[in-house]
């Protein structure tokens, strides 16, 4: 599904990613963890087209998308939920979802919105409310719902639980698992390493722009990860 090979990227003269290799098979839920500044968000920006890599390949179903424009990558079946719940604050919940289906026919947009409401009943309750008046957790659900409007084959989630109350955090992770069970490949960048490792089937630890460790779901049991990233 996705193969990242020898990826190098950064900002100006500052190199952040230094020869990173990552694989996500169809249907995987991949957790990408590591300390702040290690390059996790930079990785997602490269995949989504928001940042052009300096070198390396990003193969999506064997097609190299490295350096492609974001609007092209969306059409290849990739959706990106950035860190910080970036909703259109002055628009209603439903208008935000409509924006997520900007490349679809109007009739299909309505159909997809119904599907999102079925998946996130809370959004249906709030459909006429402006996004700025939603709670942080509700805004995160809206961000994810908007990204699902195009039925992506691959969804990139950047710190979806950041700043959320514990009950909403649990709900977000439950929904991520459901999205994955429906067949969508997920790459999850997450500061809550405990919960990320609990739901993933593959995980990578990024440290100073390089892959320090990778494994399946047993990754969280390894001494290195426990000591450096899980706090015990």
C-alpha positions as CSV (number, residue, x, y, z in Angstrom):
1,X,0.0,0.0,0.0
2,X,2.6,2.5,1.1
3,X,6.4,2.2,1.0
4,X,8.7,5.1,2.1
5,X,12.3,4.6,1.0
6,X,15.3,6.6,2.1
7,X,13.2,9.7,2.7
8,X,15.0,12.9,3.5
9,X,13.1,16.2,4.3
10,X,13.4,19.3,6.2
11,X,12.9,23.1,6.3
12,X,15.4,25.3,4.6
13,X,18.9,24.1,5.6
14,X,17.5,22.1,8.6
15,X,17.3,18.4,7.8
16,X,14.6,16.7,9.8
17,X,14.1,13.2,8.2
18,X,17.3,11.4,7.5
19,X,16.9,8.4,5.3
20,X,13.6,7.0,6.7
21,X,12.1,3.7,5.6
22,X,8.5,2.8,6.5
23,X,6.0,0.3,5.1
24,X,2.2,0.1,5.6
25,X,0.4,-2.8,4.0
26,X,-3.3,-2.6,3.0
27,X,-5.4,-2.6,6.1
28,X,-2.6,-1.8,8.5
29,X,-2.9,0.5,11.5
30,X,0.6,1.9,11.8
31,X,1.6,3.9,14.9
32,X,4.5,6.4,14.5
33,X,5.8,7.4,18.0
34,X,8.8,9.2,19.3
35,X,9.9,12.4,21.1
36,X,8.9,15.9,20.0
37,X,11.0,17.1,17.1
38,X,11.8,13.7,15.9
39,X,10.1,14.2,12.5
40,X,6.7,12.5,12.9
41,X,4.6,15.4,11.6
42,X,7.2,16.1,8.9
43,X,6.6,12.6,7.7
44,X,2.9,13.1,7.3
45,X,3.4,16.4,5.6
46,X,5.6,14.7,3.0
47,X,3.1,11.9,2.4
48,X,0.2,14.4,2.0
49,X,2.2,16.7,-0.3
50,X,2.4,19.7,2.1
51,X,6.2,19.4,2.2
52,X,8.3,18.3,-0.8
53,X,11.0,15.8,0.2
54,X,14.7,16.6,-0.5
55,X,15.2,13.0,-1.7
56,X,13.7,9.5,-1.4
57,X,10.6,7.8,-2.6
58,X,7.0,7.7,-1.3
59,X,5.3,4.8,-3.2
60,X,1.5,4.6,-2.9
61,X,0.4,1.4,-4.6
62,X,3.7,1.4,-6.5
63,X,3.3,5.0,-7.8
64,X,5.9,7.5,-6.6
65,X,3.9,10.5,-5.1
66,X,6.9,12.2,-3.6
67,X,6.8,15.9,-4.4
68,X,3.2,15.7,-5.9
69,X,0.8,18.5,-5.1
70,X,-1.7,17.9,-2.2
71,X,-4.7,18.1,-4.5
72,X,-3.3,15.3,-6.6
73,X,-2.5,13.2,-3.6
74,X,-6.1,13.6,-2.3
75,X,-7.3,12.2,-5.6
76,X,-5.0,9.2,-5.2
77,X,-7.0,8.2,-2.1
78,X,-5.1,9.9,0.8
79,X,-6.7,12.1,3.5
80,X,-4.8,14.0,6.1
81,X,-6.0,15.2,9.5
82,X,-3.5,17.7,10.7
83,X,-2.6,18.4,14.3
84,X,-4.6,21.1,16.1
85,X,-8.2,20.4,14.9
86,X,-8.1,22.8,12.0
87,X,-11.8,23.2,11.3
88,X,-13.5,26.0,9.4
89,X,-14.5,27.9,12.5
90,X,-17.2,30.2,11.1
91,X,-18.8,27.4,9.1
92,X,-21.4,24.9,10.4
93,X,-20.6,21.3,11.0
94,X,-22.4,20.3,7.8
95,X,-20.6,23.0,5.8
96,X,-17.3,21.7,7.1
97,X,-18.2,18.2,5.9
98,X,-19.2,19.6,2.5
99,X,-15.8,21.1,2.2
100,X,-14.3,17.6,2.7
101,X,-16.2,16.4,-0.3
102,X,-15.1,19.3,-2.6
103,X,-14.2,17.0,-5.5
104,X,-17.4,15.0,-5.4
105,X,-20.7,15.5,-7.2
106,X,-23.3,17.3,-5.1
107,X,-25.5,14.2,-4.9
108,X,-22.6,12.1,-3.7
109,X,-21.7,14.8,-1.1
110,X,-25.2,14.4,0.5
111,X,-24.9,10.7,0.5
112,X,-21.4,10.8,2.2
113,X,-22.6,13.3,4.8
114,X,-25.4,10.8,5.8
115,X,-22.7,8.1,6.2
116,X,-20.6,10.4,8.4
117,X,-23.6,11.2,10.5
118,X,-24.2,7.5,11.0
119,X,-20.6,7.0,12.0
120,X,-20.5,10.1,14.2
121,X,-24.1,10.6,15.6
122,X,-22.8,13.5,17.7
123,X,-22.0,15.5,14.5
124,X,-25.6,15.0,13.3
125,X,-26.9,16.5,16.5
126,X,-24.6,19.5,16.0
127,X,-24.9,19.8,12.2
128,X,-26.2,23.4,12.2
129,X,-23.8,24.6,14.8
130,X,-20.7,26.7,13.9
131,X,-17.6,24.7,14.4
132,X,-16.0,27.3,16.7
133,X,-18.7,26.5,19.3
134,X,-17.8,22.8,19.4
135,X,-15.7,21.3,22.2
136,X,-12.1,20.3,21.4
137,X,-13.2,16.6,21.1
138,X,-16.1,17.5,18.9
139,X,-13.9,19.5,16.6
140,X,-11.6,16.5,16.4
141,X,-14.5,14.2,15.4
142,X,-15.4,16.8,12.8
143,X,-11.8,16.9,11.4
144,X,-11.8,13.2,11.1
145,X,-15.3,13.1,9.6
146,X,-14.3,15.7,7.0
147,X,-11.3,13.6,6.0
148,X,-13.5,10.5,5.6
149,X,-15.8,12.3,3.1
150,X,-13.7,11.0,0.2
151,X,-13.6,7.4,1.5
152,X,-9.8,7.4,1.5
153,X,-7.8,4.3,1.2
154,X,-5.1,5.8,3.5
155,X,-5.8,8.3,6.3
156,X,-3.0,10.2,8.1
157,X,-3.8,11.3,11.7
158,X,-1.5,13.7,13.4
159,X,-1.9,13.7,17.2
160,X,-5.7,13.2,17.3
161,X,-5.9,12.9,21.1
162,X,-3.8,16.0,21.9
163,X,-5.4,18.1,24.5
164,X,-8.6,16.0,24.8
165,X,-10.4,14.9,28.0
166,X,-9.8,11.2,28.8
167,X,-13.4,10.1,27.9
168,X,-13.1,11.8,24.5
169,X,-9.6,10.4,24.0
170,X,-11.0,6.9,24.4
171,X,-13.8,7.7,22.0
172,X,-11.3,9.0,19.4
173,X,-9.2,5.8,19.6
174,X,-12.3,3.6,19.4
175,X,-13.3,5.4,16.2
176,X,-9.8,5.0,14.8
177,X,-10.0,1.3,15.3
178,X,-13.5,1.2,13.6
179,X,-12.1,3.2,10.6
180,X,-9.3,0.7,10.3
181,X,-11.6,-2.3,10.6
182,X,-13.7,-1.0,7.7
183,X,-10.6,-1.5,5.5
184,X,-8.9,2.0,5.6
185,X,-5.2,1.9,6.1
186,X,-4.2,4.3,9.0
187,X,-1.0,6.0,9.9
188,X,-1.3,7.4,13.4
189,X,1.2,9.9,14.8
190,X,0.4,10.0,18.5
191,X,1.9,11.4,21.7
192,X,-0.1,8.9,23.8
193,X,2.3,6.0,23.1
194,X,0.4,3.6,25.4
195,X,-2.9,3.8,23.5
196,X,-1.3,4.0,20.1
197,X,0.6,0.8,20.7
198,X,-2.5,-0.9,22.1
199,X,-4.5,-0.5,18.9
200,X,-1.8,-0.7,16.2
201,X,-0.5,-3.8,14.4
202,X,2.7,-2.2,13.3
203,X,4.8,0.6,14.9
204,X,7.8,2.7,14.3
205,X,9.8,4.8,16.7
206,X,11.3,7.9,15.2
207,X,14.3,9.5,17.0
208,X,16.2,12.5,15.6
209,X,14.9,11.9,12.2
210,X,15.7,8.2,11.9
211,X,13.9,5.0,12.7
212,X,15.2,3.8,16.0
213,X,13.0,0.7,16.3
214,X,10.2,-1.0,14.5
215,X,8.1,-4.0,15.2
216,X,4.5,-5.3,15.4
217,X,2.2,-4.9,18.4
218,X,4.8,-6.3,20.7
219,X,6.8,-3.2,20.3
220,X,5.5,-1.6,23.6
221,X,6.9,-4.5,25.6
222,X,10.4,-3.9,24.5
223,X,12.7,-2.4,27.2
224,X,14.0,0.4,25.0
225,X,10.6,1.7,24.2
226,X,9.4,1.3,27.8
227,X,12.3,3.2,29.2
228,X,12.6,6.0,26.6
229,X,9.0,6.5,25.4
230,X,6.5,5.0,27.9
231,X,8.0,6.5,31.0
232,X,8.8,3.3,33.0
